[in-house]
Amino acid sequence: MSIPSSFRRTTLLFALSFPIAHLFAASPAPEAPPATTPASNTPISPTAAVPPVTLPEVIVTAARTGESLWDTPDTVTLLDQETILRHQAQTPADMLQEQPGVFAVSVAAQGSPIIRGQIGNRVLYLWDGVRINNGSLFAGPNGYFNQFPLGAVDRMEVIMGSGAVQYGSDAIGGVINILPKKATFTDKFTIGGDLDARYSSNTDEHYESFDLNISGQRLAFAGGLTWQDVGNYHGPEFGALSPTSYWGFGGYADLAWQPFDNQTFRLSWIGNEREDVSSYIQSKLNANGIPRVYNPLERREIVKLDYTATDLGALSSEFKIYGYYQYYNQLSQRRIENFPTFANTTTDATQSVLGVGIQNTTTWGQAHFTYGVDYRHEKLSSSLDQQLLNEATGESDDLMPSGKTPNGTYDVLGAFLSGEVRPVQPWLLTAGIRYENTHIDSHPLDTDVIPNAGYTIDSLSLNRSWNSVTWDAGTIVSVTRSWDLVANVSTAFRAPTYSDLFSSGTPVFSSKTASIPSPTVDPEKSITYEVGTRYHSDRVTASLTAYTEQLYDTVQTIDAGTVTIPGQGTFIASGRNNSGAGYVRGVEFSLAVHPAKGWTVFGNGTYTFGQDTSNDVPLRFIPPFYGTAGIRYESPSKRWWVEASEYMAATFHRPAPQDLLDAGFSKDPAFGSPNTTNNPPYRDDFSIPAFAITNLRAGARLWEHEGRALDVMLTLNNLFDHKYREVYAQQELVAPGLGVSVGARLTF
C-alpha cells in the first residue's frame, strides 16, 4: 500500500522537530512578544482567555499608524492569532466566518467576504498595507482574497465602512488588512519556531507549515513555508462535490535591522502558488464531462521594503518610507462544447505593480496628524489562446480568438491628511481628506475586438484620468471610563478598472450573459453615516453600530442586445453605465461576557438592507440577517479549552434582478444559470432557506518545557451534518457537511 506524500511530509516534519526542540533546550526562553506580532518562538496556547470579539489595545489599519482601538470612530473587527488557530480555517475567507459584520461564505477556492452589502472591487483587500485590488479587478466574487499562504497570517483587521481617506479607491464597503508574521527584536539572541499540521476530513485536506524565528537586539528574521492539498468538499446527501479541489504552496520571509533604537529597516516577501483550482459552477454543461471553468495556475508574490523612524523631534513622532513590487499571474480556462466542436480558451493574465509611499505623523499637544503621498504604477497584460477540437474527426486547430481585454497601464497618485484632537479629555474629534488621481492608458490590438459585436477598436483605446476627493469626520464621547458614544461620516469612491471599461466575454456566475466594452464609465461614489455605542470592561465587551450608506453614480448593467463569441455561442450582451443609485442600511452588534472565571459567552449579529433606488429593486449581494452565538470554557490551568458555537442565517428573500441569472440560485450550479428546462431555480421565488449549524472546537496542551510546547486542536464543523445552502456561494450545490479537523502545533 502506498503512503500519501503529504502524510510522509507531515511525519518527517514532526520527527525532525523533536531533536530540534531539544537542541535548543539550553537556550533561555525568550520574552513574550507584543500582541501585534506572532509568538512563534514562544508557545501560543490555544487555552489563552481571549474572547472572539476582544480587540488589542493597538490597531494599525484605521489610521495607517499604531492607534488605540478606542481612539477610532470606525467599527473594527479583529482576528488575532489565537482565534485563527482555534478555527483551523482552510482559507483566509474561512477565517472571517462567525466574525461580526462579515458575511464570508464557503466557496471552495474562491473567497469574497461581503461587508455592508459590498463585495469584490467595492471591498479593499490589503496585505500588510499593500493593495491587492488593482486596475483589473472585477465586480462580484473573486479569488484574490484567498491567494495567500495560511501559515503566514498573523492576524486580520477589518474596517467596516469607508477607508477611502487612508487607502483610496474601492474602500466603499470596508477594508480587510491581512497582517503577516514579522520578525521581532529581543535583548538576547534567540532561535525558535513551530511546526503545524492538520487533517480535515470533509475535504481530505492535508496542511503543513513551518516557521523559523531568529532574533537579537539589532537583527531579526522570521520566515516560513506552507503546504496545502485540498480535495473536493462533501455535502450532506450528495457526497463529494466535484470538482472543488486545489493545491497550494507558499511562504514568507521578514528581515528586520535596527541600527538605532528608534529606526528600523524591514525587507519582507510573501509568495503563494495555487494549482489545479477547480470550480463546480458550470461543471456539468459540457456533454463530454469536462468542467467549463478551470484555473491551472494562480501565482502571487509581494516584496516590500520599508523604513520607520520614531521620536524624531517636534515635527515627527513617526516617519515611514516604503516601496513594494507585486506580481500576479493567472492561467484560466473556459472549456465549452458545442458538438462536434470543443473549444478550450486559455487566458494568461499578468499584473505587475510598483508602488512607493511616504508618510509622517506629527504630534502637537493633544492633536495628532498623519499625512503622506503614495503612488503606484500597474502594468496589466493578457493573452488569449484557443484550441478547437472536432470531436467527430479528431482534428484540432490553434487560434488567437478575439475579445481580449486590451493591455495597458494604470497609474494612481494620492495624497492624504488625517488628524485627531481632544478639546477636552472625554471628547475626541477626527477628520481626514484625500485627493487621488487615476490615469488609464490602454493599448488595444485589432484582435481584441469581437467582430460584429457593435463596437470598434476606438472603444478599447483610452487615455483618460479621473480626479477624486474623499473625506471623513468622526467623534467619540467617553461617557464613563468604559462607555463610549461614537459617530462618523465618511465618503468613498471606486475608480473605473479595465474590467469596467473594456471587459468582454462570459462571466463565471452566469452561463447566459456576456459583457461588451463600456469606455464611458466614471467613478462610483458613496457617503456613509453611522452612530454607535461601545462598552469595554474586564467582564464585558460590547458594541452596537447603526449606519446608512448612500450610493450614487454606481455602475449598472444595461441590456445591449446579443453578442456572438466565436467558439462559445450567442449571449445576452451586457453593457455598463453610471445610472445607478441606491442605499444600504444596517445594524451590527457584538458581545462578549465573562460571567465566571474561565467562562466566556459571546455572540454577534448583523442586519443589512439594500435598495436600488434607480430601478426600485433590491440591491445585489445583500445578505440576510446572520450571526453567531457561543460559549467557551477554559480550564484554570490554562491547559485545555472547549467551545461550542451556533452559526446562523435567516431566509434570504429579496433577490436582485441579476440574481435571476446567477447559477448560485439554480437547483444545481453545475448546470449554470437557472432555466425552465433542466435547471430550475433552487426555490421558485429565488429565496434561500434559513439555516443554523453547530460547530464544536477544543484544544489542549499536551507537553510544555522551558518555552517549548505541543498543542493539539480538534474542530467539528456542521456537527449534525445539516443540509443547507449559503446565498451568493456560487460553487455550492449544498454547503459543506460534517467535517472533522485535527491539528497540532509543536513550538520549539
Summary of the structure (lengths in Angstrom):
residues: 748
radius of gyration: 25.5
end to end distance: 33.6
largest distance: 83.4
contacts: 2713
relative contact order: 0.14
helix: 9%
strand: 54%
